[in-house]
């Protein structure tokens, strides 16, 4: 099986190499805005969705740690500071780059337990409450994934990587603005206050009322769990002193995971898929990661010879129309993103081929859009939900890590292990709308796309990834602006708010902004987004640029949803020579760190 997988990955890589954009595209940047030569740092950097944890990763690098060491310490920190997004009860996908010839993927995505409900997919709906609960819990993979990454690329002692997160969990951290937004959303507030997340005292005060911005949040049980794992390794969690009580907590809440599921969980270490994007080689994780969708859309757009001039004057309307149509076709192909261990490689090879991109371009009309079936989408339960984090690291030796970690929805399944302090994922909901059946051991499809781009001629590396994480609908805006009267009956839309679509759309747009459309890294990440949800409705961050084309897009038949507030979409680092620029998505109001 391993040989077959390696051969398949090689085939995928070979086909991806057909995806290229001629270097003349980049020469056209001379006609565009001048890219700032200002450098943020000169040695190393970390970018994530909380400055506290960016600083943790930076300090690990300054202490002589590797890029992987910094990524692990940063992820552990985020699990304490932003428990709504990631943690030990979830999974991750790492893309690890040492040099152009040494790039590996560590797939620590959660897996289907052996005793999963055979009729589980019949429970897929758009209702928030039905997508929470123990039946959706996948076997957690993050701890094993971090340990595997450390065994291959770590430099500092394993236990040292846990020290900052343990300290934060014990002493407490101030509740961030984004965490407070979620906790105090009318729909989520009630769900949290009636769950173990509140009764345990982690996310609520002594009156069992959810915490607010600036309140102190402590996670004593989680600190103890991390201390044990730091001392005894991942085995303490998967087949050691923590296993019995952890499994009891899950099963007492109705979950199907067993001790055998934990003990038999294995991380996959694989090669990467590669795509040529002009002078840059893009290294991507294979499925079940969603990077193939990024490659597909870039392949479609490169056939239009997109460049700086494509978004100037009258040309920008057609360019964005084509881009939006490509995103709709990408939505139609989400079902192809499945675990190749169980579903093979044929569909993925077809998805990333030049022939398929040519076919899609022929189907894109220059002045109209089409109903859902035209894009091969079957209307059904949306798989667009928030609850993810991305970390980008560039170390002083030039090695980099791009890693995306998640518990899927905000607070995952809402099942909390009181004995360990771990919030469990609801990752099996990612099969909803994408699969007609599932298999024990299968890793759910994902839109996470932790990628690395390298240009030998430019002497530049770009580390980028997205967390669909915090896309907030008008139901959450009402928390910030009480004068907006939004009925509670629609607040469940929050949980259907476009995680998967936002993830690859935000990465795509940032890459195109940076490589093709003449923007520096900060502008590339922070430029207002336009993207398409699972029902092919457009969501736009309003600004003068989009206002100028919105009415014409409506004339083409595009349907727009109400304005959304976007948070924490993309984190990225670029290094060109000794000049490092790092960006934590400005929507999240956080900062990267480096030296």
N, C-alpha and C positions, 0 to 999 in steps of 0.2 A: 504493500500500500504506500509506504514512504517513497519508494522509487517512482511510483505512478504519480504521486503528488508533485515530486520534484520535476518530473517530465512535464506535467501539466503547467506548473508554474513557469517553466522555461518557455513553453509554447505561448503562454499568456504574455510573458515578457517580450518575446520576439514579435508578437503581433502588436503589442503596445508601442514598440519602437517605430512602427509605421506612422505613429501619430506625431507629426512634426509641424512646426511653423517656421518658415524660412527666416533667416537672420535679418533679412531686409526689413521685417516688421519692426525690429528694435531700432534700426537706423532711423526710422521715421520719428523716433522720440526727439530727435534734434529739432523738429518743428514744434514740439510741444513744450510744456512748462519745464523749467530747469529743475532737476532733482537736487534737493539739498544734500550737500556733502557733510553736514553736521553728523558727528558720531555720538551716540549715547554712551558707549563703553568701548574699551580697546582690548579687553582680555576675554571676558565671559559674561553670560547673561542668562536670566530665567524670566519667562513671562507666563503668568497664570492669571486666574480671575480674582485673586486677592493679594494685595501688596504684602501682607503679613507672611504669606507662604512663598512669595517670590523672594523675599529676604531670607527665608529659611534655606531655600535652594541655593541662593548666592553664597551664603555662609559655608555651606557644604563644599561648594566649589573652591572657595578661598582656603578651606582647610585641606585641600589636596584631593577632594573627592572627584570622581568621574562624572560625566554627564548623567549616567544611569543613577549614581548615588544621589545626585541632586534631584533628579526626577522622582525617585522613591520618597525622599524626605519631603518634597513638595506635595506629592499626592497624599501622604499621611497627614500632613498639616491641613490640607483642604478638607479632608474627611472630618476634621475637628471644627474648622471654621465655617465650612459650608456643608453641613451634613445632609442638606436637601439634595445635593448633587452627586456625591460620591462617598465611598467608604469601604470598609473591609467586607461589607455584605454585597459588594458589586463585582465588577470585572473591568478589564482594560485591554487595549491593544497598543503595543509599543512598536514604533519604527525607530531602529537604532542604527545610526550611520557612523562608521569609523573612518572610512575613505571610500572613494567611488567603487572599489572592488569588494568592499565588506559592508553590506547593508543587510540587516536581518529584521524579521518581524517576530515578536513574541505575542501570541494570541492567548490572552487570559480571559477571554469572553466567558460568561456564565454558560452552563450547559443544562439540558433537560434532565431532570432526575429520573431514575428508573421506574418509579411508581407514579409517574405523572398521570393525570386524569385523561383517559382516552378520548373523552368528548369535550376536552378543554376548549377547543376552538369554537364550539357552539356558544360559548359564553362571551365571545368578542362582541362588544357594542361600543357606541360612542359615549355611553354614560360613565361619568367619573367613578362612581362607586363600584361599578362592576369590574373595573380594571385595577382595583386594589384588592388585596387579600392574599392569603397564603398559597392559593392554587397557582399563582403566577410566579412564584419564587423559583429562580434558577440556581443551580449549584454555584456558589461564589468562586471566582477565580483570581481575584486581585492579589491576595497574599501569595499564592503559589507563583503568580506571574512576576511579582516583585522579587521573590526569592530566586527565580530562574534568571531574571535579568541581572541580579546582583552576582550570582554565581558565575555568569559569563563575562560581565563587564564591570563589576564593582571593584572599588579600591579601598574604601574605608571599611572598618568593621561594621557588620550588619546592625548590631545593636546601637551604634552611634547614629544611624539614620533615623531611629525612632525617638531619640532624646527630645528634639524640639516639639514634636507632636504630643508626646507624653506630658511634657511640661505645660503646654497650652491646655490640654484636657484637664489636668489636675488643678491648675491655678485659675482657669477660666479665661474666656475671650469675650470681648464685647460683641453683641449681636450686630451683624452688618445690616446695612439698609436693605439689601436685596433679600436676605433671609427674613427680615422683619416684614417685608412686603408679602411674602408667601404666608408667613404665620398669621398675619392679620387680615388676609383675604377672607371675606365672609364664609365662603364655602370650605376652604382649607382650615380655617380657624376652628370650626366646629369638629371637623374630622380629627384634627390633632388633639383637641381638648378632650375628646372621648376615647383616645387611644392610649396605648402604653407609652407613647412618646411623651405624653403629658404626665401620666401617673408616675413615671420614673423620675420626674423632676428635671429632665434634661432640657426640654424646650418650653417648660412652663414654670411659673413662680410657685410660692407656697400656697397660693390660692387656686392653683391649677388653671391659671390664665396664661395664655401664650406670651412669650417674651416680646419686647419691643426693641427698637434700635437703641443700642448703647447699653442694654441690660447685660449683666454678666451671665455667661452660659458655661456650665461645667459638665464634664463627662467622665465621672470617676470610674465607672465600670469599664468604659472604653480604654481609659488610661491603664487600668490593671491588665486588660487583655493585651494591649500593645506591649506592655512590659514583659509579659510572659512570652509573646511571640519574638520579641527582641532577644530574650535570653535563650529560648529553646528552638527558635526557627518556626517555619510554616507548619511543620509536623504537629506542633502543639495545637494548632487549629484543626488540621485535617485528620489526624488520627492520634491525638494526645490528650492532655489534661483539660483542654477547653471543649473537646468534641461532644462529650456526653451531655453537658448542660446546654450547650448551644443547640443540639438536635432536639433536646427535650423542649426548649423554648419554642422552636419552630413547630413541632408536632402538637404541642398543647394549643397552638393557635390554628391548627388544622392543616399544616403544611405536609407535603409528601416526602421531603428530603430525609434521607437516612444517613447513618454513619458510614455505610458502604459507599454512598454517593460521594461523600467528602473524601474518603480514603482513595477512591478510584479516580478522582478528578486529575486530569493531566493537562499541562500547558503545551501548546504547539509552538515549536520554533521552526520558522519557514523562511524561504527566500521572499523577495519582493516582486511586485509587478513594476514595470518601468514604462514610462511614456516620454517621448521627446517633445518638449515644448520650446520651440525655437532653439536657442543655444543651451537650454537647460534640460537636464534629465530629471524627471520627476519619479521618485521612489515611493511606492504605495503598498499598503498591506493588501493581500488578496482577500476575497470573501471568507467569512461573513462580513468583513468590513465593507463600507460602502464606497471606497475610493474609486471603484470601477465606474461609478456614475459620474464622478468628477472627470475621469478620463474621457468618458463618452461625450459629455457636453463640450469639453475643450476640443475634442475631435470634430464635432459638428461645427463649432465656431471657427476653427482654424481653416475650414473649407471656404469660409467667406473672406479670408485674408484680413481678419479683424486686426486693427492697429489703432494708433492714437487718433488718426483722422476719422475713424469709424464712429467716434462719439462726439464729433464736432458738427455744428450747424445742422443742416437738414438731415444729415446721415444718421444722427443718433436715434431718431425714431425707428428707422428700419433695423438698426443694430439691436436695440433693446427688444423690439418685437421678435426678432429671430432668437435672441437669447431666451426670452420668455417661452417661446414655442419649444425650444430645445429642452427647457426645464420641464415642460409638460410631457414631452416624450420620455424624459428621464423618470418622471413619476410613473409612467406606464411600464417601465422596465424594473421597478423595485422588486418585483417578484423573482427576478433573476438573481438577486443577491441572497444566496443561500449557502449554507455550509457545504463546501465541495466534497467533504468526507462522505456526505450522504446524498448529494445531488449532482455530483460530477462537475465538469468544467465547460461543457459544450455551450451552454447559454452565455457564460461569461466571455468566452472567446468570441462569440458572435457579437455581444454587446460592445466590445471595445475595438471591433474591426473597422477598417476604413470603409469597407463595403456597406456596413450598416449605417455609418455616419452619412455616406453618400445617399443612401436610400431615404434617410430622415430629412436631409436637406431638400430632396425632391418633393417631399410631402409638406414642407413649410411654405405656405403661401405668403407673398410679400405684403398682403393687406387684409388678411382675415384670420380668425381663429376658428376652432371647431368644437363640437360637443365631446364629452369625455371619451366615448367609445373610439373616436378617431385616434386617440393616443394609446389605445390598448389598455385602458384603465377600467376596471370593474368597480363601480361605486360600492363602497362598503365601509366597514369600520376604519376610522383613521388611525394611522400609526404615528401621528405627529404629536409627540409629547415632550415636555421639558424634563431636565434632571441629569445634566452631564457636565464634565469639566475637561479642559484641555491644558496641557503643560508643554511648553517649548523650552529646550535647554541647549545652549551652545557652551561647551567647555573650552578651556584655554588651549588644550591640545588639538582643537578642531573637531573633535567628536561631538555628535549632537543626538538628542532624543526628541522625538515627537510622540506624545502619548495622550490618548483620550481615555478617560475612565468614567464610569457611570453606574448609577443604580436604577436608571431609566427614568421613571416619573419622579416628580418632586416627592421626596421621602419614600421613594421606591414603592414597596407593597404596603407600606404603613404598618408592617409587622416589625416589632422591636424585640430583640433578645435582651431581656433585662440582666441576665447573668453575665453577658459579655459586652453590653453597650453597643451592639451592632444593629444597624438598620438594614433590613433585608430588601433586596431588589425586587422588582416585578418585571424582570426581563423577558419572561415568556410571552408577555403581551406584544412583543415585537413580531411574533408570528401572525398576529391578527391582520387580515387583509393581504397577507403575503404568502400564505401557505394553506393548503387543504389538509395536510397531515404533518405530524412531527414525529421525531424519533428520540428515544432515550439516548442521551449523550450528545445530541445535536446542539450546536451553538446557534442562537437566534440570529437572524439577519440584522444588520446594523447600517446606519448611515455615517458612523464615525469614520473620519478620513485623516488620520495623522500622517502627513506627508512631508517629504524633504525634497527640495529641488537644488540641484548643483550644476554650476556652469564652470567648466575648465577654462574656457576662454575669458570669461568675466572674472574668474577667481572669486566667485561668490557662491554662498550657500544660503538657502531660505528654508527655515523651519516653520511650518504653519499647520494649524488644525483648528477645528471649530467645536464648540459646545452649543448645540441647539438650545441648550439650557434654559435661558430665561427670556422667553418671548412672552410678553405680558399683554393680554387683551384688555379691552375697555373695562372688563370686570375688575381688573386689578388697578387700572388707572383710577377707578372710583375710590379706591382706598386712599390714594394720594390726593385726589381732588374731589371732595365730598359733594361738590355742586353738580357732578355728573350723576344722574339718577339711572343706574344700571340695575335691572331686576336681578335678584339672586338666582332666578331660574336659569339664567344664561351663564352663571359663573362656572359651570362645569366645562365650558368652552376652554377655560384656562388649561385644562388637562389635555385638551385636544389641540394644543396650540403649537403645532408645527415643528416639533423637535427635528425630525429627520430631514424635512425639506429645508429648514433653516440651516442645518448643519452643512450640507453640501453646497447650498446656494451661497452661504456666507464665505466659504472657502473659495468657491469658484470665482465669486466677484472680487475677492481680495487678490487672487492670483492674476486675474485679467487686468485689474486696476494697476497692479505692480509691474507685470511683465509686458503688457500690451498697451495700456492706456495712459502711461506716463506719470503715474502718481508715486510719491514716496511711500514708505511703508506705513507711516501713521495715517496718511490720507487713504491709502489702499484699504486699510482695515476699517477706518472710521467713516468712509463714504456711505451715505444712506443706502440701505438695501432695498432691492426689489426681489421678491421671490413668490413662488407659487405653492399653494397648499395642496393637500391630497385630493381636493375636489377641483383643482385648477383655477382657484380664485386667487387674484393678485393681492399681495400685501406690500405696501410701500411706505418707507419712512419719508414723509413729505419733506421736500425742499424745492427750491426754485427750479432745479434741473428737471425733476420728475413732474412738477406742475406744468412745465412747458410741453410735455409729451403725453400727459395723462389723458387728456380729452381725445386726442387722436387714437390712443390705444383703446379707449372705450369704443370709438367708431369702428375699430377693427373687430370688436366683439369681446374684448377682454372684460372680465367681471372683477370689480374691486371690492375688497372688504374694508371695514372701518379701520382707521389708523391704529397701529399697534405701537406699543413701547417695546423696544428691543433691548436686551441686556446680554453682555458676556458672550458674544458670538464667536469671535476669532482672537486667538493669541498667536503672535508671530515674532520671529527674530531673523534678521538678515546679517550676514557677515561677509564683507568684501575687503579682502586683505586684513588689515588690523582694525577696520572700522565696523563696529557692531551697532545696529539699531534694533531696539526691542519695543514691542507694543503689546500691552494688555488692552483688549478692546475698550475704547473710551466709553462705550455705553454702560460698562460696569463700574466706571468711576474708580478703577483700581490702577495699580502701576506695576511695571516690571522692576527687576533689580539686576545689578551687575557691577562690574568694576573694570 
